[in-house]
Amino acid sequence: MDNLAGGALGQLLGGKSGGSSSMATKLLPVVLGMLASKGASGGLGSLGGLLGKFQSAGLSSQADSWVGQGENQSLDAGHVRQAFSDDELDDIANQAGVSRDEAAGGLADLIPGLVDGLTPEGSVPDDNSLQGRITDIGKMFGG
């Protein structure tokens, strides 16, 4: 991964590096694909769909912090397990080539920064803007 992509990934991870960065590199294309696949099997359908998973799991304040312009509240693997079913985590893990536990931990590191990066104005963008941002992030990481 080149320095620009590595720096951008570090920014998405809120400055975390090392193993987190390696796991995020595996998970990022899977999550971006899920965000981009409206109505497709395994797709979240939208950024709103992803945020809705966390809101429904009682994690509204965390989800709102990633969209808002303040500091992002962190997640842990347990939070991810609250928001995603075992089948969803297994699907993500299989696509990324990691275990379910690794996927949950990696998503906990990735999601706050990714949502923050997709919502720079402090609100969820319209579908066209969101798709453009997803494409741009994917291109930075060889997608």
C-alpha positions in Angstrom: 0.0 0.0 0.0 1.5 3.4 -0.9 2.0 6.2 1.6 -1.0 8.2 0.5 -3.3 5.2 0.9 -1.6 4.2 4.2 -2.1 7.7 5.6 -5.7 7.8 4.5 -6.3 4.4 6.1 -4.7 5.6 9.3 -7.0 8.6 9.2 -10.0 6.4 8.7 -8.9 4.3 11.7 -8.5 7.4 13.8 -4.7 7.1 14.0 -4.7 3.4 14.8 -2.1 1.3 13.0 -0.3 -2.0 12.9 -2.7 -5.0 13.1 -5.7 -2.7 13.0 -4.5 -1.3 9.7 -3.9 -4.7 8.2 -7.4 -5.9 9.2 -9.0 -2.7 7.9 -7.3 -3.3 4.6 -9.0 -6.7 4.4 -12.4 -5.4 5.6 -12.7 -2.0 3.8 -13.5 -3.4 0.4 -16.1 -5.7 1.9 -17.8 -2.9 3.8 -17.6 -0.5 0.8 -19.2 -3.1 -1.4 -22.0 -3.6 1.1 -22.7 0.1 1.3 -22.7 0.3 -2.5 -25.0 -2.7 -3.2 -28.5 -1.3 -2.8 -30.9 -4.1 -2.1 -28.4 -6.8 -3.1 -28.0 -9.9 -0.9 -25.6 -9.0 1.9 -25.8 -5.3 1.1 -26.5 -2.7 3.7 -28.2 -0.7 1.0 -26.9 2.6 2.2 -25.0 4.5 4.9 -28.3 5.0 6.6 -28.7 1.2 6.7 -25.4 0.8 8.4 -26.2 3.6 10.9 -29.6 2.1 11.5 -28.1 -1.2 12.6 -26.2 0.6 15.3 -29.2 2.8 16.3 -31.4 -0.3 16.5 -28.8 -2.0 18.8 -29.0 0.9 21.3 -25.8 2.6 20.0 -27.4 5.8 18.7 -25.0 8.1 20.5 -22.0 6.4 18.9 -23.5 6.4 15.4 -24.5 10.1 15.7 -21.0 11.0 16.8 -19.5 9.5 13.7 -21.8 11.6 11.5 -21.5 14.8 13.5 -18.6 17.1 13.5 -17.3 16.4 17.0 -15.1 13.6 18.2 -16.0 10.0 17.2 -17.1 7.7 19.9 -15.3 4.4 19.7 -16.7 0.9 19.2 -15.6 -2.4 20.5 -16.2 -5.9 19.1 -19.1 -6.4 21.4 -20.9 -3.4 20.0 -20.4 -4.8 16.5 -21.9 -8.1 17.6 -24.9 -6.2 19.0 -25.5 -4.5 15.6 -24.7 -7.4 13.2 -26.2 -10.9 13.3 -23.8 -13.9 13.4 -24.7 -14.7 9.8 -23.9 -11.1 8.8 -20.5 -11.3 10.6 -19.8 -14.7 9.1 -20.5 -13.3 5.6 -18.3 -10.3 6.1 -15.5 -12.5 7.7 -15.7 -15.0 4.8 -15.5 -12.2 2.2 -12.5 -10.7 4.0 -10.8 -14.1 4.7 -10.7 -13.6 8.5 -12.5 -15.1 11.5 -15.8 -13.8 12.9 -14.0 -12.4 15.9 -11.3 -10.7 13.8 -14.1 -9.2 11.6 -15.9 -7.9 14.7 -12.8 -6.3 16.1 -11.7 -4.9 12.7 -15.2 -3.4 12.0 -15.1 -1.8 15.5 -11.8 -0.1 14.4 -13.0 0.8 10.9 -16.6 1.9 11.1 -16.3 5.1 13.1 -13.6 6.6 10.9 -15.2 5.3 7.7 -18.6 6.9 8.6 -16.9 10.1 9.6 -15.0 10.1 6.3 -18.2 9.6 4.3 -20.0 12.4 6.2 -17.6 15.3 6.2 -20.3 17.9 6.3 -21.8 16.4 9.5 -24.8 14.8 7.7 -25.5 11.7 5.7 -25.1 12.7 2.0 -27.5 11.9 -0.8 -27.1 8.6 -2.6 -25.2 10.1 -5.6 -22.7 12.0 -3.3 -22.3 8.9 -1.2 -21.6 6.6 -4.1 -19.0 9.1 -5.3 -17.3 9.0 -2.0 -17.4 5.2 -1.7 -15.8 5.0 -5.2 -13.1 7.5 -4.3 -12.2 5.7 -1.1 -12.2 2.4 -2.9 -9.8 3.8 -5.6 -7.4 5.0 -2.9 -7.1 1.4 -1.7 -6.8 -0.3 -5.1 -10.6 -1.0 -5.4 
